[in-house]
């Protein structure tokens, strides 16, 4: 016997097709976020691989990259936008949702001040839904006058930012924390183009680094402080970082 779909209302009005909304409302799923310029994306193959890998882990089947490209391109066309901030969400039943929003500003991000928070995301290798913990700590950091939170273990081992990856400059390599984290697309692209290593980084180690930076799909930005530890902005380093990212090919959806 087929189970009838749930009856769902919003503000007292029944939803015409409750089945996809019910999937969304579970809060269980994953997504990827990308910046689109002229219908093109940096690191598109990495986004598609992330979606397929996470879909297999969460739902036991793959997600065809060409299907995702068609859905994303169609959403952009129907929205009448060639430049956008685009997200692809995958929900139970492998229901795929695409959102098209105003693009993030181009160019380097503003310098960031970070506050540490003792919290690691569950299943951090997946860009999953239900990010209450990281949002809670990020909002607390912003209320305290910071720009972002950096997530640590109780003994101060750094994993990632609340919505960013973080790297430290030791004068030779970018040092990405080896604690469990989401390997972001920008992080992957930069790691392949600049000297990079993964190793443990603790709050107690910060004074030994020359500079720090954060990355995500929206921007690359220098870090000027973590808690009370101040970092100078290394203009030469940031120039190399921006040049490396600029060298990444834009791929058409």
C-alpha positions, 0 to 999 in steps of 0.5 A: 500500500502506498503511503499518502503524502503528509498534509502540509500548510503554511500560514494556514494555506495547504501546500499544493504539492507537499511531497517535495516540501516534506523532504525539505522539512526533514532537515536531512541532506547536503548541498554545495554552494558556488559562485556563477559568472556568465554561466560558468563556475570555478572548480565545477568538477569538484562541486559535482564530485562532492554532490555525488560522494555525499549523496552516495554516503547519505542516500545509497545512490549516486547523483549524475553530474550532467543532471545537476548541470542541467538543473543548475543551468535551467534554474539560472535561465528561468531566473534570468541571471548569468551571474549568481550565488547558486546552491544545489541541495539534495534531500531524501529520495534524492530530490534536488533543489537549486536556489539562485540568488544575488552574486557575492561581490567579486574581489578580495574579501575584507580582513577578518577578526575571528573568535575561537569556539569549542565546537566541531561539526558532526560528520564534518567531511559532508557539507550537510544541513542542520548547521545550528551549532556552527551558526550559533557560534558564528552569530555569537562571534559577530555579536561580540564584534568579530567577523567569524568563528574558528571552531576548535576542540576543547583543548584548542585544536583548530579545525575550520571556520564556521563557514570558512576554511582557515590556513596559516602561513609559516613562511614556506607553506600554507598550513591547513589544519589536519583536524576533521573539517569540510575540505572546501572547494576554494581550499582544494583549488588553492592547495593544488596551486600553492605550497601546502601542508596539513598538520595539527594547529592549536590556539597555543601555536598561533604566535608562531605563524606569520599570517593567516587567511580564510577561504570559502565560495564567496571570498578569500580574505586575510585574518588580522586576529584570532582572539587576542593574537594579532596577525599582520596582513602579508600583502605578498602572500595574499597577492599570490593567493589571489593570483592562484585563485584567478588562474583557475578556469571558469567552466560552463554549466 
